[in-house]
């Protein structure tokens, strides 16, 4: 039961941070969801497929948490829970440091500045690392 609570809490915090960032940027006129937009052919197919896969993975995670399909030993589940918490912390630190200077998913016409402070002194892509 503790693993379910940790897993659900980590998902809520992670996606809460992710969607709060997206909503904040949308209010500023920054459109972050660019996957598949203004693309044609194979490029559009790949980007739309990635988007669908990401949604399906999240839905699958939630279903597996609630029906308890994990057959992993407790030690593996503890490591997974710790990695989930650590990844969420790294992602939040990246969002806080980056503020509105995101490039991933942002239109090419929106200008942003290169961030080299905070967690970005250690890693060039801490948000993706946290994910």
N, CA, C and O atoms as a GROMACS GRO file, in nm:
protein
  524
    1UNK      N    1   0.081  -0.120   0.000
    1UNK     CA    2   0.000   0.000   0.000
    1UNK      C    3   0.086   0.126   0.000
    1UNK      O    4   0.050   0.226  -0.064
    2UNK      N    5   0.198   0.124   0.071
    2UNK     CA    6   0.287   0.241   0.077
    2UNK      C    7   0.340   0.276  -0.062
    2UNK      O    8   0.355   0.393  -0.094
    3UNK      N    9   0.367   0.174  -0.144
    3UNK     CA   10   0.417   0.198  -0.278
    3UNK      C   11   0.311   0.267  -0.364
    3UNK      O   12   0.344   0.352  -0.447
    4UNK      N   13   0.185   0.229  -0.346
    4UNK     CA   14   0.077   0.294  -0.420
    4UNK      C   15   0.068   0.442  -0.383
    4UNK      O   16   0.054   0.527  -0.470
    5UNK      N   17   0.076   0.471  -0.255
    5UNK     CA   18   0.066   0.610  -0.209
    5UNK      C   19   0.183   0.692  -0.263
    5UNK      O   20   0.164   0.803  -0.312
    6UNK      N   21   0.304   0.637  -0.254
    6UNK     CA   22   0.422   0.708  -0.305
    6UNK      C   23   0.410   0.728  -0.455
    6UNK      O   24   0.440   0.837  -0.506
    7UNK      N   25   0.368   0.626  -0.527
    7UNK     CA   26   0.355   0.636  -0.672
    7UNK      C   27   0.251   0.740  -0.712
    7UNK      O   28   0.275   0.821  -0.801
    8UNK      N   29   0.136   0.736  -0.648
    8UNK     CA   30   0.030   0.831  -0.680
    8UNK      C   31   0.074   0.973  -0.644
    8UNK      O   32   0.051   1.066  -0.721
    9UNK      N   33   0.136   0.989  -0.528
    9UNK     CA   34   0.183   1.122  -0.487
    9UNK      C   35   0.286   1.176  -0.586
    9UNK      O   36   0.281   1.293  -0.624
   10UNK      N   37   0.380   1.092  -0.628
   10UNK     CA   38   0.483   1.136  -0.723
   10UNK      C   39   0.419   1.177  -0.856
   10UNK      O   40   0.458   1.278  -0.915
   11UNK      N   41   0.322   1.099  -0.904
   11UNK     CA   42   0.254   1.135  -1.029
   11UNK      C   43   0.177   1.266  -1.016
   11UNK      O   44   0.180   1.350  -1.106
   12UNK      N   45   0.109   1.284  -0.904
   12UNK     CA   46   0.031   1.407  -0.883
   12UNK      C   47   0.124   1.528  -0.878
   12UNK      O   48   0.096   1.630  -0.941
   13UNK      N   49   0.233   1.517  -0.804
   13UNK     CA   50   0.326   1.630  -0.794
   13UNK      C   51   0.392   1.658  -0.929
   13UNK      O   52   0.400   1.773  -0.970
   14UNK      N   53   0.437   1.552  -0.997
   14UNK     CA   54   0.503   1.571  -1.126
   14UNK      C   55   0.409   1.636  -1.227
   14UNK      O   56   0.442   1.739  -1.286
   15UNK      N   57   0.291   1.576  -1.248
   15UNK     CA   58   0.199   1.630  -1.348
   15UNK      C   59   0.140   1.764  -1.304
   15UNK      O   60   0.107   1.848  -1.388
   16UNK      N   61   0.125   1.784  -1.174
   16UNK     CA   62   0.080   1.915  -1.126
   16UNK      C   63   0.179   2.023  -1.164
   16UNK      O   64   0.140   2.130  -1.211
   17UNK      N   65   0.307   1.996  -1.144
   17UNK     CA   66   0.412   2.091  -1.183
   17UNK      C   67   0.414   2.111  -1.334
   17UNK      O   68   0.423   2.223  -1.382
   18UNK      N   69   0.405   2.001  -1.408
   18UNK     CA   70   0.410   2.006  -1.554
   18UNK      C   71   0.295   2.090  -1.610
   18UNK      O   72   0.318   2.178  -1.693
   19UNK      N   73   0.173   2.063  -1.566
   19UNK     CA   74   0.058   2.136  -1.619
   19UNK      C   75   0.053   2.280  -1.568
   19UNK      O   76   0.007   2.369  -1.640
   20UNK      N   77   0.099   2.305  -1.445
   20UNK     CA   78   0.106   2.443  -1.395
   20UNK      C   79   0.201   2.525  -1.482
   20UNK      O   80   0.172   2.640  -1.514
   21UNK      N   81   0.314   2.465  -1.520
   21UNK     CA   82   0.410   2.533  -1.608
   21UNK      C   83   0.345   2.561  -1.743
   21UNK      O   84   0.358   2.671  -1.796
   22UNK      N   85   0.276   2.464  -1.797
   22UNK     CA   86   0.213   2.479  -1.928
   22UNK      C   87   0.104   2.586  -1.924
   22UNK      O   88   0.093   2.667  -2.017
   23UNK      N   89   0.023   2.587  -1.820
   23UNK     CA   90  -0.084   2.687  -1.807
   23UNK      C   91  -0.026   2.827  -1.790
   23UNK      O   92  -0.073   2.922  -1.851
   24UNK      N   93   0.078   2.838  -1.708
   24UNK     CA   94   0.142   2.968  -1.686
   24UNK      C   95   0.197   3.023  -1.819
   24UNK      O   96   0.181   3.141  -1.849
   25UNK      N   97   0.260   2.936  -1.896
   25UNK     CA   98   0.315   2.981  -2.024
   25UNK      C   99   0.203   3.017  -2.122
   25UNK      O  100   0.216   3.113  -2.198
   26UNK      N  101   0.095   2.942  -2.122
   26UNK     CA  102  -0.016   2.970  -2.212
   26UNK      C  103  -0.076   3.108  -2.182
   26UNK      O  104  -0.113   3.180  -2.274
   27UNK      N  105  -0.084   3.143  -2.053
   27UNK     CA  106  -0.135   3.275  -2.016
   27UNK      C  107  -0.045   3.387  -2.068
   27UNK      O  108  -0.090   3.500  -2.088
   28UNK      N  109   0.083   3.354  -2.088
   28UNK     CA  110   0.177   3.453  -2.140
   28UNK      C  111   0.186   3.448  -2.292
   28UNK      O  112   0.268   3.518  -2.352
   29UNK      N  113   0.102   3.368  -2.354
   29UNK     CA  114   0.100   3.360  -2.499
   29UNK      C  115   0.201   3.262  -2.556
   29UNK      O  116   0.224   3.263  -2.677
   30UNK      N  117   0.261   3.178  -2.472
   30UNK     CA  118   0.359   3.080  -2.518
   30UNK      C  119   0.288   2.947  -2.535
   30UNK      O  120   0.236   2.891  -2.438
   31UNK      N  121   0.284   2.895  -2.657
   31UNK     CA  122   0.219   2.768  -2.686
   31UNK      C  123   0.322   2.656  -2.675
   31UNK      O  124   0.410   2.645  -2.761
   32UNK      N  125   0.314   2.574  -2.571
   32UNK     CA  126   0.415   2.471  -2.548
   32UNK      C  127   0.385   2.339  -2.616
   32UNK      O  128   0.476   2.258  -2.636
   33UNK      N  129   0.262   2.315  -2.652
   33UNK     CA  130   0.227   2.187  -2.714
   33UNK      C  131   0.239   2.200  -2.866
   33UNK      O  132   0.142   2.234  -2.933
   34UNK      N  133   0.358   2.172  -2.919
   34UNK     CA  134   0.384   2.188  -3.061
   34UNK      C  135   0.399   2.055  -3.135
   34UNK      O  136   0.419   2.053  -3.256
   35UNK      N  137   0.388   1.944  -3.063
   35UNK     CA  138   0.407   1.813  -3.127
   35UNK      C  139   0.302   1.790  -3.235
   35UNK      O  140   0.182   1.793  -3.209
   36UNK      N  141   0.349   1.768  -3.356
   36UNK     CA  142   0.261   1.739  -3.468
   36UNK      C  143   0.205   1.862  -3.538
   36UNK      O  144   0.142   1.850  -3.643
   37UNK      N  145   0.225   1.978  -3.480
   37UNK     CA  146   0.170   2.100  -3.540
   37UNK      C  147   0.262   2.151  -3.650
   37UNK      O  148   0.385   2.150  -3.637
   38UNK      N  149   0.202   2.195  -3.758
   38UNK     CA  150   0.275   2.248  -3.874
   38UNK      C  151   0.373   2.147  -3.932
   38UNK      O  152   0.473   2.185  -3.993
   39UNK      N  153   0.346   2.020  -3.915
   39UNK     CA  154   0.429   1.914  -3.969
   39UNK      C  155   0.347   1.835  -4.070
   39UNK      O  156   0.224   1.834  -4.065
   40UNK      N  157   0.415   1.770  -4.160
   40UNK     CA  158   0.348   1.685  -4.258
   40UNK      C  159   0.424   1.554  -4.271
   40UNK      O  160   0.539   1.542  -4.230
   41UNK      N  161   0.357   1.456  -4.328
   41UNK     CA  162   0.421   1.330  -4.360
   41UNK      C  163   0.474   1.254  -4.240
   41UNK      O  164   0.410   1.246  -4.135
   42UNK      N  165   0.593   1.198  -4.258
   42UNK     CA  166   0.653   1.112  -4.156
   42UNK      C  167   0.684   1.187  -4.027
   42UNK      O  168   0.668   1.131  -3.919
   43UNK      N  169   0.728   1.312  -4.037
   43UNK     CA  170   0.758   1.392  -3.917
   43UNK      C  171   0.633   1.408  -3.830
   43UNK      O  172   0.640   1.394  -3.708
   44UNK      N  173   0.521   1.436  -3.894
   44UNK     CA  174   0.395   1.450  -3.819
   44UNK      C  175   0.356   1.316  -3.756
   44UNK      O  176   0.315   1.312  -3.640
   45UNK      N  177   0.369   1.209  -3.832
   45UNK     CA  178   0.337   1.075  -3.782
   45UNK      C  179   0.419   1.043  -3.657
   45UNK      O  180   0.364   0.995  -3.558
   46UNK      N  181   0.550   1.068  -3.663
   46UNK     CA  182   0.638   1.038  -3.549
   46UNK      C  183   0.598   1.120  -3.427
   46UNK      O  184   0.588   1.066  -3.317
   47UNK      N  185   0.576   1.249  -3.446
   47UNK     CA  186   0.544   1.335  -3.332
   47UNK      C  187   0.408   1.302  -3.271
   47UNK      O  188   0.394   1.301  -3.148
   48UNK      N  189   0.309   1.276  -3.353
   48UNK     CA  190   0.177   1.239  -3.301
   48UNK      C  191   0.184   1.103  -3.232
   48UNK      O  192   0.120   1.083  -3.128
   49UNK      N  193   0.260   1.010  -3.288
   49UNK     CA  194   0.278   0.879  -3.225
   49UNK      C  195   0.344   0.893  -3.089
   49UNK      O  196   0.305   0.826  -2.993
   50UNK      N  197   0.446   0.980  -3.078
   50UNK     CA  198   0.512   1.004  -2.949
   50UNK      C  199   0.414   1.059  -2.846
   50UNK      O  200   0.414   1.019  -2.730
   51UNK      N  201   0.330   1.152  -2.890
   51UNK     CA  202   0.232   1.213  -2.800
   51UNK      C  203   0.132   1.107  -2.750
   51UNK      O  204   0.102   1.102  -2.631
   52UNK      N  205   0.082   1.025  -2.840
   52UNK     CA  206  -0.012   0.919  -2.803
   52UNK      C  207   0.055   0.819  -2.709
   52UNK      O  208  -0.006   0.776  -2.610
   53UNK      N  209   0.178   0.782  -2.739
   53UNK     CA  210   0.252   0.688  -2.653
   53UNK      C  211   0.270   0.744  -2.513
   53UNK      O  212   0.256   0.672  -2.415
   54UNK      N  213   0.302   0.872  -2.502
   54UNK     CA  214   0.321   0.934  -2.371
   54UNK      C  215   0.191   0.931  -2.290
   54UNK      O  216   0.192   0.905  -2.170
   55UNK      N  217   0.081   0.958  -2.356
   55UNK     CA  218  -0.049   0.954  -2.287
   55UNK      C  219  -0.082   0.811  -2.244
   55UNK      O  220  -0.128   0.789  -2.132
   56UNK      N  221  -0.059   0.715  -2.333
   56UNK     CA  222  -0.088   0.574  -2.299
   56UNK      C  223   0.000   0.522  -2.186
   56UNK      O  224  -0.046   0.445  -2.103
   57UNK      N  225   0.126   0.564  -2.183
   57UNK     CA  226   0.215   0.522  -2.074
   57UNK      C  227   0.162   0.574  -1.940
   57UNK      O  228   0.160   0.501  -1.841
   58UNK      N  229   0.120   0.699  -1.939
   58UNK     CA  230   0.067   0.758  -1.815
   58UNK      C  231  -0.059   0.685  -1.771
   58UNK      O  232  -0.074   0.653  -1.652
   59UNK      N  233  -0.149   0.658  -1.862
   59UNK     CA  234  -0.272   0.585  -1.829
   59UNK      C  235  -0.238   0.445  -1.778
   59UNK      O  236  -0.297   0.398  -1.681
   60UNK      N  237  -0.143   0.380  -1.843
   60UNK     CA  238  -0.100   0.246  -1.801
   60UNK      C  239  -0.040   0.249  -1.661
   60UNK      O  240  -0.067   0.161  -1.580
   61UNK      N  241   0.041   0.352  -1.632
   61UNK     CA  242   0.099   0.366  -1.497
   61UNK      C  243  -0.012   0.374  -1.393
   61UNK      O  244  -0.008   0.305  -1.291
   62UNK      N  245  -0.109   0.458  -1.419
   62UNK     CA  246  -0.218   0.477  -1.322
   62UNK      C  247  -0.297   0.348  -1.302
   62UNK      O  248  -0.330   0.311  -1.190
   63UNK      N  249  -0.328   0.280  -1.411
   63UNK     CA  250  -0.402   0.153  -1.401
   63UNK      C  251  -0.321   0.051  -1.321
   63UNK      O  252  -0.375  -0.016  -1.233
   64UNK      N  253  -0.192   0.039  -1.352
   64UNK     CA  254  -0.108  -0.059  -1.281
   64UNK      C  255  -0.097  -0.028  -1.132
   64UNK      O  256  -0.093  -0.119  -1.049
   65UNK      N  257  -0.092   0.101  -1.098
   65UNK     CA  258  -0.085   0.138  -0.957
   65UNK      C  259  -0.213   0.093  -0.886
   65UNK      O  260  -0.207   0.034  -0.778
   66UNK      N  261  -0.327   0.121  -0.946
   66UNK     CA  262  -0.454   0.091  -0.879
   66UNK      C  263  -0.486  -0.057  -0.873
   66UNK      O  264  -0.547  -0.103  -0.777
   67UNK      N  265  -0.448  -0.135  -0.974
   67UNK     CA  266  -0.480  -0.278  -0.968
   67UNK      C  267  -0.365  -0.359  -0.910
   67UNK      O  268  -0.378  -0.480  -0.890
   68UNK      N  269  -0.251  -0.293  -0.883
   68UNK     CA  270  -0.140  -0.359  -0.816
   68UNK      C  271  -0.079  -0.472  -0.896
   68UNK      O  272  -0.068  -0.584  -0.846
   69UNK      N  273  -0.038  -0.445  -1.019
   69UNK     CA  274   0.014  -0.551  -1.105
   69UNK      C  275   0.162  -0.578  -1.086
   69UNK      O  276   0.216  -0.666  -1.154
   70UNK      N  277   0.230  -0.507  -0.997
   70UNK     CA  278   0.374  -0.526  -0.981
   70UNK      C  279   0.405  -0.660  -0.915
   70UNK      O  280   0.349  -0.694  -0.811
   71UNK      N  281   0.494  -0.733  -0.978
   71UNK     CA  282   0.541  -0.859  -0.920
   71UNK      C  283   0.685  -0.845  -0.873
   71UNK      O  284   0.750  -0.945  -0.841
   72UNK      N  285   0.735  -0.723  -0.868
   72UNK     CA  286   0.874  -0.698  -0.829
   72UNK      C  287   0.891  -0.719  -0.679
   72UNK      O  288   0.799  -0.696  -0.601
   73UNK      N  289   1.011  -0.762  -0.641
   73UNK     CA  290   1.039  -0.774  -0.497
   73UNK      C  291   1.037  -0.636  -0.430
   73UNK      O  292   1.050  -0.533  -0.497
   74UNK      N  293   1.020  -0.636  -0.299
   74UNK     CA  294   1.010  -0.510  -0.224
   74UNK      C  295   1.132  -0.420  -0.247
   74UNK      O  296   1.117  -0.299  -0.258
   75UNK      N  297   1.252  -0.478  -0.254
   75UNK     CA  298   1.373  -0.398  -0.272
   75UNK      C  299   1.368  -0.320  -0.404
   75UNK      O  300   1.407  -0.203  -0.409
   76UNK      N  301   1.322  -0.383  -0.510
   76UNK     CA  302   1.311  -0.317  -0.640
   76UNK      C  303   1.206  -0.207  -0.634
   76UNK      O  304   1.224  -0.101  -0.693
   77UNK      N  305   1.097  -0.232  -0.564
   77UNK     CA  306   0.992  -0.132  -0.551
   77UNK      C  307   1.039  -0.013  -0.469
   77UNK      O  308   1.002   0.101  -0.498
   78UNK      N  309   1.120  -0.037  -0.367
   78UNK     CA  310   1.176   0.072  -0.286
   78UNK      C  311   1.269   0.157  -0.372
   78UNK      O  312   1.263   0.280  -0.367
   79UNK      N  313   1.354   0.094  -0.450
   79UNK     CA  314   1.444   0.167  -0.540
   79UNK      C  315   1.362   0.247  -0.641
   79UNK      O  316   1.394   0.363  -0.669
   80UNK      N  317   1.258   0.188  -0.695
   80UNK     CA  318   1.171   0.258  -0.790
   80UNK      C  319   1.104   0.379  -0.726
   80UNK      O  320   1.095   0.485  -0.789
   81UNK      N  321   1.057   0.364  -0.604
   81UNK     CA  322   0.994   0.475  -0.534
   81UNK      C  323   1.094   0.588  -0.510
   81UNK      O  324   1.061   0.706  -0.528
   82UNK      N  325   1.215   0.553  -0.470
   82UNK     CA  326   1.318   0.655  -0.447
   82UNK      C  327   1.355   0.726  -0.578
   82UNK      O  328   1.374   0.847  -0.581
   83UNK      N  329   1.364   0.649  -0.686
   83UNK     CA  330   1.395   0.710  -0.817
   83UNK      C  331   1.281   0.802  -0.862
   83UNK      O  332   1.307   0.907  -0.920
   84UNK      N  333   1.159   0.764  -0.835
   84UNK     CA  334   1.043   0.845  -0.871
   84UNK      C  335   1.045   0.977  -0.796
   84UNK      O  336   1.021   1.083  -0.854
   85UNK      N  337   1.072   0.972  -0.668
   85UNK     CA  338   1.079   1.094  -0.586
   85UNK      C  339   1.195   1.181  -0.631
   85UNK      O  340   1.180   1.302  -0.647
   86UNK      N  341   1.312   1.120  -0.652
   86UNK     CA  342   1.429   1.197  -0.696
   86UNK      C  343   1.405   1.261  -0.833
   86UNK      O  344   1.440   1.377  -0.854
   87UNK      N  345   1.346   1.187  -0.925
   87UNK     CA  346   1.318   1.241  -1.058
   87UNK      C  347   1.221   1.357  -1.052
   87UNK      O  348   1.238   1.456  -1.124
   88UNK      N  349   1.121   1.346  -0.967
   88UNK     CA  350   1.024   1.454  -0.952
   88UNK      C  351   1.090   1.579  -0.894
   88UNK      O  352   1.061   1.690  -0.938
   89UNK      N  353   1.178   1.561  -0.797
   89UNK     CA  354   1.251   1.674  -0.738
   89UNK      C  355   1.340   1.741  -0.843
   89UNK      O  356   1.344   1.864  -0.851
   90UNK      N  357   1.410   1.662  -0.922
   90UNK     CA  358   1.497   1.717  -1.028
   90UNK      C  359   1.412   1.792  -1.130
   90UNK      O  360   1.450   1.901  -1.173
   91UNK      N  361   1.297   1.736  -1.169
   91UNK     CA  362   1.210   1.803  -1.266
   91UNK      C  363   1.160   1.937  -1.212
   91UNK      O  364   1.162   2.037  -1.283
   92UNK      N  365   1.117   1.940  -1.087
   92UNK     CA  366   1.068   2.064  -1.027
   92UNK      C  367   1.180   2.167  -1.020
   92UNK      O  368   1.157   2.285  -1.048
   93UNK      N  369   1.300   2.125  -0.982
   93UNK     CA  370   1.415   2.217  -0.978
   93UNK      C  371   1.442   2.274  -1.117
   93UNK      O  372   1.473   2.392  -1.131
   94UNK      N  373   1.430   2.190  -1.220
   94UNK     CA  374   1.452   2.236  -1.358
   94UNK      C  375   1.346   2.336  -1.399
   94UNK      O  376   1.377   2.437  -1.462
   95UNK      N  377   1.220   2.310  -1.365
   95UNK     CA  378   1.111   2.402  -1.399
   95UNK      C  379   1.131   2.536  -1.329
   95UNK      O  380   1.113   2.641  -1.389
   96UNK      N  381   1.168   2.531  -1.201
   96UNK     CA  382   1.188   2.654  -1.125
   96UNK      C  383   1.305   2.736  -1.182
   96UNK      O  384   1.297   2.859  -1.190
   97UNK      N  385   1.410   2.669  -1.221
   97UNK     CA  386   1.528   2.738  -1.274
   97UNK      C  387   1.501   2.792  -1.414
   97UNK      O  388   1.541   2.904  -1.447
   98UNK      N  389   1.434   2.714  -1.496
   98UNK     CA  390   1.412   2.751  -1.636
   98UNK      C  391   1.311   2.864  -1.650
   98UNK      O  392   1.322   2.946  -1.741
   99UNK      N  393   1.214   2.868  -1.562
   99UNK     CA  394   1.105   2.967  -1.570
   99UNK      C  395   1.039   2.961  -1.708
   99UNK      O  396   0.983   2.858  -1.745
  100UNK      N  397   1.045   3.071  -1.785
  100UNK     CA  398   0.978   3.075  -1.915
  100UNK      C  399   1.075   3.064  -2.032
  100UNK      O  400   1.043   3.107  -2.143
  101UNK      N  401   1.190   3.008  -2.010
  101UNK     CA  402   1.291   2.996  -2.115
  101UNK      C  403   1.294   2.858  -2.179
  101UNK      O  404   1.398   2.817  -2.232
  102UNK      N  405   1.183   2.786  -2.176
  102UNK     CA  406   1.175   2.652  -2.234
  102UNK      C  407   1.188   2.658  -2.384
  102UNK      O  408   1.140   2.751  -2.448
  103UNK      N  409   1.253   2.560  -2.442
  103UNK     CA  410   1.260   2.546  -2.587
  103UNK      C  411   1.184   2.423  -2.633
  103UNK      O  412   1.125   2.423  -2.741
  104UNK      N  413   1.183   2.319  -2.554
  104UNK     CA  414   1.116   2.196  -2.592
  104UNK      C  415   0.967   2.221  -2.605
  104UNK      O  416   0.901   2.260  -2.508
  105UNK      N  417   0.914   2.198  -2.725
  105UNK     CA  418   0.773   2.216  -2.747
  105UNK      C  419   0.729   2.359  -2.770
  105UNK      O  420   0.610   2.386  -2.784
  106UNK      N  421   0.824   2.451  -2.775
  106UNK     CA  422   0.792   2.592  -2.795
  106UNK      C  423   0.814   2.629  -2.941
  106UNK      O  424   0.908   2.581  -3.005
  107UNK      N  425   0.727   2.714  -2.993
  107UNK     CA  426   0.737   2.758  -3.132
  107UNK      C  427   0.872   2.823  -3.159
  107UNK      O  428   0.930   2.887  -3.071
  108UNK      N  429   0.922   2.806  -3.280
  108UNK     CA  430   1.051   2.864  -3.318
  108UNK      C  431   1.048   3.016  -3.317
  108UNK      O  432   1.153   3.080  -3.311
  109UNK      N  433   0.929   3.074  -3.324
  109UNK     CA  434   0.919   3.220  -3.324
  109UNK      C  435   0.928   3.280  -3.184
  109UNK      O  436   0.954   3.400  -3.171
  110UNK      N  437   0.908   3.199  -3.080
  110UNK     CA  438   0.921   3.248  -2.942
  110UNK      C  439   1.068   3.246  -2.902
  110UNK      O  440   1.132   3.141  -2.904
  111UNK      N  441   1.120   3.363  -2.866
  111UNK     CA  442   1.260   3.371  -2.826
  111UNK      C  443   1.274   3.346  -2.677
  111UNK      O  444   1.194   3.394  -2.597
  112UNK      N  445   1.377   3.271  -2.641
  112UNK     CA  446   1.409   3.246  -2.501
  112UNK      C  447   1.560   3.259  -2.483
  112UNK      O  448   1.635   3.262  -2.580
  113UNK      N  449   1.602   3.267  -2.358
  113UNK     CA  450   1.744   3.279  -2.329
  113UNK      C  451   1.799   3.147  -2.277
  113UNK      O  452   1.727   3.068  -2.216
  114UNK      N  453   1.928   3.125  -2.302
  114UNK     CA  454   1.995   3.005  -2.253
  114UNK      C  455   2.015   3.017  -2.102
  114UNK      O  456   2.071   3.115  -2.054
  115UNK      N  457   1.970   2.917  -2.028
  115UNK     CA  458   1.982   2.917  -1.883
  115UNK      C  459   2.104   2.833  -1.844
  115UNK      O  460   2.116   2.717  -1.885
  116UNK      N  461   2.192   2.891  -1.766
  116UNK     CA  462   2.314   2.820  -1.723
  116UNK      C  463   2.332   2.827  -1.571
  116UNK      O  464   2.440   2.798  -1.520
  117UNK      N  465   2.226   2.864  -1.499
  117UNK     CA  466   2.235   2.874  -1.354
  117UNK      C  467   2.160   2.758  -1.289
  117UNK      O  468   2.097   2.677  -1.356
  118UNK      N  469   2.167   2.753  -1.157
  118UNK     CA  470   2.094   2.651  -1.082
  118UNK      C  471   2.133   2.510  -1.124
  118UNK      O  472   2.250   2.480  -1.143
  119UNK      N  473   2.033   2.426  -1.139
  119UNK     CA  474   2.057   2.286  -1.175
  119UNK      C  475   2.115   2.273  -1.316
  119UNK      O  476   2.173   2.171  -1.350
  120UNK      N  477   2.098   2.378  -1.397
  120UNK     CA  478   2.151   2.377  -1.533
  120UNK      C  479   2.303   2.396  -1.536
  120UNK      O  480   2.364   2.384  -1.642
  121UNK      N  481   2.365   2.425  -1.422
  121UNK     CA  482   2.510   2.424  -1.412
  121UNK      C  483   2.564   2.282  -1.411
  121UNK      O  484   2.678   2.256  -1.449
  122UNK      N  485   2.479   2.190  -1.368
  122UNK     CA  486   2.520   2.050  -1.354
  122UNK      C  487   2.484   1.969  -1.479
  122UNK      O  488   2.562   1.885  -1.523
  123UNK      N  489   2.366   1.994  -1.534
  123UNK     CA  490   2.315   1.916  -1.647
  123UNK      C  491   2.253   2.008  -1.750
  123UNK      O  492   2.189   2.108  -1.715
  124UNK      N  493   2.271   1.975  -1.877
  124UNK     CA  494   2.210   2.055  -1.984
  124UNK      C  495   2.060   2.027  -1.997
  124UNK      O  496   1.985   2.114  -2.041
  125UNK      N  497   2.015   1.909  -1.959
  125UNK     CA  498   1.874   1.872  -1.970
  125UNK      C  499   1.823   1.805  -1.842
  125UNK      O  500   1.782   1.689  -1.846
  126UNK      N  501   1.824   1.876  -1.730
  126UNK     CA  502   1.778   1.812  -1.606
  126UNK      C  503   1.629   1.779  -1.607
  126UNK      O  504   1.588   1.684  -1.540
  127UNK      N  505   1.547   1.854  -1.680
  127UNK     CA  506   1.404   1.822  -1.684
  127UNK      C  507   1.382   1.685  -1.745
  127UNK      O  508   1.305   1.604  -1.693
  128UNK      N  509   1.449   1.659  -1.857
  128UNK     CA  510   1.435   1.528  -1.921
  128UNK      C  511   1.497   1.419  -1.834
  128UNK      O  512   1.445   1.307  -1.828
  129UNK      N  513   1.606   1.449  -1.767
  129UNK     CA  514   1.668   1.354  -1.676
  129UNK      C  515   1.569   1.319  -1.563
  129UNK      O  516   1.555   1.203  -1.526
  130UNK      N  517   1.501   1.421  -1.509
  130UNK     CA  518   1.403   1.399  -1.402
  130UNK      C  519   1.286   1.315  -1.448
  130UNK      O  520   1.234   1.231  -1.374
  131UNK      N  521   1.243   1.339  -1.573
  131UNK     CA  522   1.132   1.261  -1.628
  131UNK      C  523   1.172   1.116  -1.636
  131UNK      O  524   1.093   1.032  -1.680
   0.00000   0.00000   0.00000
